[in-house]
Amino acid sequence: MKIKLLAIGKTDDKSLQTLIRTYEQRLKHYVKFELFVIPDIKNSKNLSQDQQKEKEGELVLKEIQATDQLILLDEKGKEYRSIEFSSFLQKKMNSGIKQLVFVIGGPYGFSEKVYQKANGKVSFSRMTFSHQMIRLFVVEQIYRAFTILKNEPYHHE
């Protein structure tokens, strides 16, 4: 299985970029992983929230293959403890899917078309995080999940 993380807009903060790359490198030992950044919508200030969600949604859906499992990172999604999240990933791997795609939406969330295509929603917290920071949290938690599955000493409980 391959895991892909789709995010809208680049990460400007060099410190966050470095940390994200660190976990991407660590993940290579466990799974094929790709962070794919969809460019910010141009002239988004001239668009309504719904128009921006629609345009972002079109770009997200262009990156999804018919066989992909699409999981949205959404505040109304299911919350997991780290061990539960590792079990979630194990079940996805056992199901034989080729690619699991996590999507971080834009500032206003997802379009209705993206919600309809989704196979599930996961929440990393009921709190709101910047779209740049959540990338780090997602990559780190995927890495943590694999260390849990391999009984490695990274996670303590």
LUMTORLO-71651 format. One record per residue (C-alpha): residue number from 1; residue in three letters; x, y, z. Coordinates in nm, 2 decimals, decimal comma. Layout:
+-----+-----+--------+--------+--------+
|   n | res |     px |     py |     pz |
+-----+-----+--------+--------+--------+
| NUM | ALA |      X |      Y |      Z |
...
+-----+-----+--------+--------+--------+
! end
This chain:
+-----+-----+--------+--------+--------+
|   n | res |     px |     py |     pz |
+-----+-----+--------+--------+--------+
|   1 | MET |   0,00 |   0,00 |   0,00 |
|   2 | LYS |   0,11 |   0,36 |  -0,07 |
|   3 | ILE |   0,00 |   0,65 |   0,15 |
|   4 | LYS |  -0,04 |   0,99 |  -0,01 |
|   5 | LEU |  -0,10 |   1,31 |   0,18 |
|   6 | LEU |  -0,27 |   1,59 |  -0,03 |
|   7 | ALA |  -0,25 |   1,94 |   0,10 |
|   8 | ILE |  -0,35 |   2,28 |  -0,04 |
|   9 | GLY |  -0,09 |   2,55 |  -0,05 |
|  10 | LYS |   0,28 |   2,54 |   0,02 |
|  11 | THR |   0,44 |   2,54 |   0,36 |
|  12 | ASP |   0,64 |   2,87 |   0,40 |
|  13 | ASP |   0,79 |   2,80 |   0,74 |
|  14 | LYS |   1,14 |   2,65 |   0,69 |
|  15 | SER |   1,14 |   2,48 |   1,03 |
|  16 | LEU |   0,81 |   2,30 |   0,96 |
|  17 | GLN |   0,95 |   2,20 |   0,61 |
|  18 | THR |   1,25 |   2,05 |   0,78 |
|  19 | LEU |   1,05 |   1,85 |   1,04 |
|  20 | ILE |   0,81 |   1,73 |   0,77 |
|  21 | ARG |   1,10 |   1,60 |   0,56 |
|  22 | THR |   1,25 |   1,43 |   0,86 |
|  23 | TYR |   0,93 |   1,22 |   0,91 |
|  24 | GLU |   0,89 |   1,16 |   0,54 |
|  25 | GLN |   1,25 |   1,01 |   0,54 |
|  26 | ARG |   1,17 |   0,80 |   0,84 |
|  27 | LEU |   0,85 |   0,67 |   0,68 |
|  28 | LYS |   1,04 |   0,54 |   0,38 |
|  29 | HIS |   1,15 |   0,24 |   0,60 |
|  30 | TYR |   0,79 |   0,13 |   0,64 |
|  31 | VAL |   0,57 |   0,24 |   0,35 |
|  32 | LYS |   0,57 |   0,43 |   0,02 |
|  33 | PHE |   0,47 |   0,78 |   0,12 |
|  34 | GLU |   0,41 |   1,09 |  -0,08 |
|  35 | LEU |   0,32 |   1,45 |   0,03 |
|  36 | PHE |   0,16 |   1,62 |  -0,27 |
|  37 | VAL |   0,10 |   1,99 |  -0,25 |
|  38 | ILE |  -0,18 |   2,14 |  -0,46 |
|  39 | PRO |  -0,10 |   2,51 |  -0,54 |
|  40 | ASP |  -0,31 |   2,78 |  -0,37 |
|  41 | ILE |  -0,60 |   2,90 |  -0,58 |
|  42 | LYS |  -0,51 |   3,22 |  -0,76 |
|  43 | ASN |  -0,71 |   3,53 |  -0,68 |
|  44 | SER |  -0,90 |   3,35 |  -0,40 |
|  45 | LYS |  -0,97 |   3,69 |  -0,24 |
|  46 | ASN |  -1,22 |   3,75 |  -0,52 |
|  47 | LEU |  -1,40 |   3,42 |  -0,45 |
|  48 | SER |  -1,67 |   3,33 |  -0,20 |
|  49 | GLN |  -1,60 |   3,06 |   0,05 |
|  50 | ASP |  -1,81 |   2,82 |  -0,15 |
|  51 | GLN |  -1,64 |   2,91 |  -0,48 |
|  52 | GLN |  -1,30 |   2,85 |  -0,32 |
|  53 | LYS |  -1,41 |   2,52 |  -0,18 |
|  54 | GLU |  -1,54 |   2,41 |  -0,53 |
|  55 | LYS |  -1,22 |   2,51 |  -0,71 |
|  56 | GLU |  -1,00 |   2,34 |  -0,44 |
|  57 | GLY |  -1,23 |   2,03 |  -0,46 |
|  58 | GLU |  -1,18 |   2,00 |  -0,83 |
|  59 | LEU |  -0,80 |   2,01 |  -0,79 |
|  60 | VAL |  -0,82 |   1,75 |  -0,51 |
|  61 | LEU |  -1,04 |   1,51 |  -0,71 |
|  62 | LYS |  -0,81 |   1,53 |  -1,01 |
|  63 | GLU |  -0,54 |   1,37 |  -0,79 |
|  64 | ILE |  -0,76 |   1,08 |  -0,68 |
|  65 | GLN |  -0,76 |   0,75 |  -0,87 |
|  66 | ALA |  -1,08 |   0,54 |  -0,88 |
|  67 | THR |  -0,92 |   0,27 |  -0,66 |
|  68 | ASP |  -0,79 |   0,51 |  -0,40 |
|  69 | GLN |  -0,93 |   0,52 |  -0,05 |
|  70 | LEU |  -1,00 |   0,88 |   0,03 |
|  71 | ILE |  -0,98 |   0,99 |   0,40 |
|  72 | LEU |  -1,05 |   1,36 |   0,48 |
|  73 | LEU |  -0,89 |   1,53 |   0,77 |
|  74 | ASP |  -1,20 |   1,70 |   0,91 |
|  75 | GLU |  -1,29 |   1,84 |   1,25 |
|  76 | LYS |  -1,61 |   1,63 |   1,24 |
|  77 | GLY |  -1,42 |   1,31 |   1,17 |
|  78 | LYS |  -1,35 |   1,01 |   1,40 |
|  79 | GLU |  -1,08 |   1,08 |   1,66 |
|  80 | TYR |  -0,83 |   0,81 |   1,74 |
|  81 | ARG |  -0,56 |   0,75 |   2,00 |
|  82 | SER |  -0,23 |   0,67 |   1,84 |
|  83 | ILE |  -0,26 |   0,30 |   1,90 |
|  84 | GLU |  -0,61 |   0,30 |   1,75 |
|  85 | PHE |  -0,48 |   0,50 |   1,45 |
|  86 | SER |  -0,22 |   0,23 |   1,39 |
|  87 | SER |  -0,49 |  -0,03 |   1,39 |
|  88 | PHE |  -0,69 |   0,18 |   1,14 |
|  89 | LEU |  -0,38 |   0,18 |   0,91 |
|  90 | GLN |  -0,33 |  -0,19 |   0,96 |
|  91 | LYS |  -0,69 |  -0,27 |   0,86 |
|  92 | LYS |  -0,65 |  -0,05 |   0,55 |
|  93 | MET |  -0,33 |  -0,24 |   0,45 |
|  94 | ASN |  -0,49 |  -0,58 |   0,52 |
|  95 | SER |  -0,79 |  -0,48 |   0,29 |
|  96 | GLY |  -0,56 |  -0,48 |  -0,01 |
|  97 | ILE |  -0,61 |  -0,12 |  -0,12 |
|  98 | LYS |  -0,33 |   0,02 |  -0,34 |
|  99 | GLN |  -0,33 |   0,38 |  -0,22 |
| 100 | LEU |  -0,47 |   0,55 |   0,09 |
| 101 | VAL |  -0,51 |   0,92 |   0,04 |
| 102 | PHE |  -0,54 |   1,17 |   0,33 |
| 103 | VAL |  -0,65 |   1,51 |   0,24 |
| 104 | ILE |  -0,60 |   1,84 |   0,43 |
| 105 | GLY |  -0,86 |   2,08 |   0,30 |
| 106 | GLY |  -0,83 |   2,45 |   0,24 |
| 107 | PRO |  -0,92 |   2,72 |   0,50 |
| 108 | TYR |  -1,29 |   2,66 |   0,45 |
| 109 | GLY |  -1,30 |   2,28 |   0,44 |
| 110 | PHE |  -1,41 |   2,06 |   0,15 |
| 111 | SER |  -1,66 |   2,09 |  -0,13 |
| 112 | GLU |  -1,97 |   1,87 |  -0,13 |
| 113 | LYS |  -1,82 |   1,67 |  -0,42 |
| 114 | VAL |  -1,51 |   1,58 |  -0,21 |
| 115 | TYR |  -1,73 |   1,48 |   0,08 |
| 116 | GLN |  -1,93 |   1,25 |  -0,15 |
| 117 | LYS |  -1,61 |   1,08 |  -0,28 |
| 118 | ALA |  -1,46 |   1,03 |   0,06 |
| 119 | ASN |  -1,44 |   0,69 |   0,22 |
| 120 | GLY |  -1,41 |   0,84 |   0,57 |
| 121 | LYS |  -1,31 |   1,13 |   0,79 |
| 122 | VAL |  -1,05 |   1,15 |   1,06 |
| 123 | SER |  -1,01 |   1,43 |   1,31 |
| 124 | PHE |  -0,67 |   1,49 |   1,47 |
| 125 | SER |  -0,83 |   1,72 |   1,73 |
| 126 | ARG |  -1,14 |   1,93 |   1,80 |
| 127 | MET |  -0,90 |   2,22 |   1,80 |
| 128 | THR |  -0,81 |   2,41 |   1,49 |
| 129 | PHE |  -0,45 |   2,40 |   1,36 |
| 130 | SER |  -0,28 |   2,59 |   1,09 |
| 131 | HIS |  -0,28 |   2,41 |   0,76 |
| 132 | GLN |   0,10 |   2,41 |   0,77 |
| 133 | MET |   0,12 |   2,26 |   1,11 |
| 134 | ILE |  -0,13 |   1,98 |   1,06 |
| 135 | ARG |   0,09 |   1,84 |   0,78 |
| 136 | LEU |   0,36 |   1,78 |   1,04 |
| 137 | PHE |   0,12 |   1,62 |   1,28 |
| 138 | VAL |  -0,02 |   1,39 |   1,01 |
| 139 | VAL |   0,32 |   1,27 |   0,89 |
| 140 | GLU |   0,44 |   1,22 |   1,25 |
| 141 | GLN |   0,13 |   1,02 |   1,34 |
| 142 | ILE |   0,16 |   0,80 |   1,04 |
| 143 | TYR |   0,52 |   0,74 |   1,13 |
| 144 | ARG |   0,42 |   0,67 |   1,49 |
| 145 | ALA |   0,16 |   0,43 |   1,38 |
| 146 | PHE |   0,41 |   0,22 |   1,19 |
| 147 | THR |   0,65 |   0,21 |   1,48 |
| 148 | ILE |   0,36 |   0,09 |   1,69 |
| 149 | LEU |   0,28 |  -0,18 |   1,44 |
| 150 | LYS |   0,65 |  -0,29 |   1,44 |
| 151 | ASN |   0,67 |  -0,28 |   1,82 |
| 152 | GLU |   0,95 |  -0,03 |   1,80 |
| 153 | PRO |   1,03 |   0,19 |   2,10 |
| 154 | TYR |   0,92 |   0,53 |   1,96 |
| 155 | HIS |   0,57 |   0,53 |   2,12 |
| 156 | HIS |   0,53 |   0,50 |   2,49 |
| 157 | GLU |   0,20 |   0,42 |   2,66 |
+-----+-----+--------+--------+--------+
! end
